Amino acid sequence: MDSLTVRVLDTDTVSQCKEKILEAFCKNLPFSQWPQVEDVDLEWFAFSSRGFILRDLDDTSIMEDGRKKLNTLSHYKVNDGASLAMSLKDQRDNTLGRVKDLDTDKYFHLVLPTEDILENKKSHRQSHRKKVLPEIYLTRLLSTKGTLQKFLDDLFRAVLSIREDRPPLAIKYFFDFLEEQAEKRGISDPDTLHIWKTNSLPLRFWVNILKNPEFVFDMEKSDHMDACLSVIAQAFIDACSISDMQLGKDSPTNKLLYAKEIPEYRKIVQKYYRQIKEMSPLSEQEMNAHLAEESRKYQNKFNTNVALAEIYKYAKKYRSQIVCALEANPITRRGQLQHKFEQVIVLMEDDIYTCSSEA
């Protein structure tokens, strides 16, 4: 049986203590393999070899004004250096203690909330927000930024760079398509093209990944991490923008934090777009061959049926617009793509109806 020393607080609830213990033991495992807090028991071996199960709520919980106070380690008088054990809960155990399933209006953590307290807190936050941030948090904020700076620089360069051994052919093909559309419509303003490219790749794809790493990695995104990632994503957005940043003392902290670095990051973005433009153009046949090769490489790593289902949902949602566009294009008309598209939709609808009927 593995054992670790885990740092917790007297004011932690039992669930918070479980979370910290799980994080200590499972930090090197994919998050999907972590047990859930509500699926484990926490036992305290206080005075004998027989353990005592700790719960957020039990018969010893204190009642105040009709609400139960969540049990903390202090409530149980768990001493420093205490021995605790965690085990999987009996699945038949649906007894009291699962805060997740309870009405939050009937319990509280440390302080019983009242309307007066909440109103005073809100008023205090509003009147002291500008004062508290510089005096308490700014030094720590800048220190943390300095620690992360190299990693952020590496991230931006990795995302906005071109490897000679693996040029981004799909991006080249798509950016050339945008250039072609601008030329067809008589749009010569380079800023417009920059905005098109930025909206299509950095903002639609990369910002989404930066803000939601759990889309790519098997991990949990805490509220604290979400706030930090939003600051990094905002810096990336500002780096891709072409508008001047009008900053002042009242500007949001997430914009001020990387204001010095934004001009350098913008150069990286512009260089990336320029390098893509200077790449040799791809024919449709070359692009199809590239996509076929990529599909072959990763055919066992992705569920193509799920991908096709998502494409179908999108196609069905914009069915009329897609049909009109296919009918208006001479090339797609010659290939009767609008007719083939309608056949696919009808076929999918029939299959879905059949599956639903069988179910």
ABEGO torsion letter per residue (X at the ends): XBBBBBBBBAABBAAAAAAAAAAAAAAABBAAABBBAAABBBBBBAABABBBBBBABBAABBBBGGBBBBBBAAAAGBBBGBBBBBBBBBAABABBGBAAABBAAABBBABBBBAAAAAAAAAAAAAAAAAAAAAAAAAAAAAAAAAAAAAAAAAAAAABBBBAABBBAAAAAAAAAAAAAAAAAGBABAAAAAAAAAAAAAAAAAAAAAABAAAABBBBBBAAAAAAAAAAAAAAAAAABABBBBBBAABBAAAAAAAAAAAAAAAAAAAAAAAAAABBBBBAAAAAAAAAAAAAAAAAABBAAAAAAAAAAAAAAAAAAAAAAAAABAAAAAAGAAAAAAAAAAAAAAAAAAAAAAX
